[in-house]
């Protein structure tokens, strides 16, 4: 499995980065990662990235913790 950083960079190159990165996080959860683990990893990554990537991470965190439409929750 690609690292979280690699998945973020792949998403940033995609025409729809949010959809791409959300799908990657859904896949991580399906493979057994816990939501808490994913939040911790994303928070660690967030501290190392630029504003654009940080915004994308914030969107994904919203999906994980439920601050979104129920259909988008991870």
GIQUI-V14483 format. One record per pair of residues at least 24 apart in sequence whose C-alpha atoms are under 10 Angstrom apart, sorted by the first residue. I is the first residue (numbers start at 1). J is the second residue. D is the distance in Angstrom with one decimal. If there is no record, write none. Layout:
i=I j=J d=D
i=I j=J d=D
//
This chain:
i=1 j=28 d=8.8
i=4 j=28 d=9.6
i=4 j=38 d=9.4
i=4 j=41 d=7.8
i=4 j=42 d=7.8
i=4 j=45 d=7.8
i=5 j=41 d=9.8
i=5 j=42 d=9.2
i=5 j=45 d=7.1
i=5 j=46 d=9.8
i=5 j=48 d=9.7
i=5 j=49 d=9.3
i=8 j=42 d=10.0
i=8 j=45 d=9.4
i=8 j=49 d=9.9
i=8 j=53 d=7.6
i=8 j=56 d=8.6
i=8 j=57 d=8.5
i=9 j=53 d=8.6
i=11 j=53 d=9.6
i=11 j=56 d=9.4
i=12 j=52 d=9.0
i=12 j=53 d=7.7
i=12 j=56 d=8.9
i=17 j=53 d=9.6
i=17 j=56 d=7.8
i=18 j=55 d=9.8
i=18 j=56 d=6.5
i=18 j=57 d=8.9
i=18 j=59 d=7.7
i=18 j=60 d=7.8
i=19 j=60 d=9.6
i=21 j=56 d=8.2
i=21 j=57 d=8.7
i=21 j=59 d=9.8
i=21 j=60 d=7.7
i=22 j=56 d=9.4
i=22 j=57 d=9.5
i=22 j=59 d=8.8
i=22 j=60 d=6.3
i=22 j=61 d=9.7
i=22 j=63 d=8.2
i=22 j=64 d=9.5
i=22 j=72 d=9.0
i=22 j=73 d=9.7
i=22 j=74 d=8.2
i=23 j=60 d=10.0
i=23 j=74 d=9.4
i=25 j=60 d=8.0
i=25 j=63 d=9.8
i=25 j=64 d=9.1
i=25 j=74 d=8.0
i=26 j=63 d=10.0
i=26 j=64 d=9.4
i=26 j=73 d=9.5
i=26 j=74 d=6.3
i=27 j=74 d=9.9
i=29 j=64 d=10.0
i=29 j=74 d=8.0
i=30 j=74 d=9.9
i=35 j=61 d=9.5
i=35 j=64 d=6.6
i=35 j=65 d=8.1
i=35 j=74 d=8.2
i=36 j=64 d=8.9
i=36 j=65 d=9.3
i=38 j=64 d=8.4
i=39 j=64 d=7.6
i=39 j=65 d=8.6
//
